[in-house]
Amino acid sequence: MKFVNNKVAFGRHQTFAVRYGWLSKGFQAVKSNPDILRKDDAVAELGVGKNMVESIGYWLRAFQLVEPNSFKVTQLGTDLFSRNKGYDPYLEDEATIWLLHWLLVSNPEQATAWYWFFNRYHKPEFTAQEIQTALSDFVNDQVKDIKRPAVSTLKSDASLIPRMYTQSKLHKHMPIEEALDSPLAMLRLVTQMVGERGFQSKPGPRPGLPIGVIGYAITQLFAAKGTDIIPIEDLMYSRDEFPAIGAVFRLTEVDLLTKLEKLTEYIPAVFQINETAGIHQLYLMKTIDPMEYLHMHYSCSKQGEAA
């Protein structure tokens, strides 16, 4: 979760954005056979080309569904995508897509460009060239003690970010598989500007963002920082090497505070908002497993009562 300047990854997606079905299908294949993505059988098993197999393997790691250096499934991946008892094995709940977004952009070691864009890049309107230039500047300034990625690699990452988060427009000569939106596009965290001059990524209320996902993310953040107090301003803006909730989910300050107030009621006695010396802070009142928040959401969702 914490950005470390010599533990980064760029351009490992083979230029393919993650697609509907890839994560659940890829996860279930790996769970059945941990070596499947290393074998020629994977092409037939998953019904995609060899480069896509490599891309699926990368996205499983980037979304923290398998371990970083192997294809051993994580407990979170099992809880989400297990066919028998998984919360959402076929990616039918929008909450899962919000959760996957958090898992991706809070993973700087495997998805550095995505971490950078949602935590460090705050320009509300931009072009593809501006993203590429800014990402290159970030790498030159912040990435240390490793071989710098090639310009073409950074360009590939920079162009893929808006492709993954905007809804595609089907052109006459575009192959149909290229028009399939990434599931992240439905979150509308990035939108294309009129006339295709560029993109927007502006703060907003995000009514579809469940409190259960907010609770999971914030509980993880408290644990990673090893603290029981975080100023709300630090939850809004990334001021250190950790992701910031407001930036990641593109929330306004008012909307973040509203969701935090709801969070204190979602599972009572876990979080509390207090003002100390004029500074609003979120207090962790007792230790809780982040999965408790996901369990709460998905349990209520099955009953038609999800927040």
Sequence and secondary structure as in RCSB ss.txt:
>XXXX:A:sequence
MKFVNNKVAFGRHQTFAVRYGWLSKGFQAVKSNPDILRKDDAVAELGVGKNMVESIGYWLRAFQLVEPNSFKVTQ
LGTDLFSRNKGYDPYLEDEATIWLLHWLLVSNPEQATAWYWFFNRYHKPEFTAQEIQTALSDFVNDQVKDIKRPA
VSTLKSDASLIPRMYTQSKLHKHMPIEEALDSPLAMLRLVTQMVGERGFQSKPGPRPGLPIGVIGYAITQLFAAK
GTDIIPIEDLMYSRDEFPAIGAVFRLTEVDLLTKLEKLTEYIPAVFQINETAGIHQLYLMKTIDPMEYLHMHYSC
SKQGEAA
>XXXX:A:secstr
    TTS   S STT    TTHHHHHHHHHHH TTGGGSTHHHHHHTS HHHHHHHHHHHHHTTSB TTS  B H
HHHHHH TTT S TT  SHHHHHHHHHHHHT TTT HHHHHHHHH   SEE HHHHHHHHHHHHHHH  SS    
HHHHHHHHHHHHHHHS     TTS GGGG   GGGGG SSEE GGGS EE   B  TTS HHHHHHHHHHHHHHH
T SEEEHHHHHS  SSS  HHHHTTB HHHHHHHHHHHHHHSTTSEEEEEETTEEEEEE S   THHHHHHHHHH
HHTT   
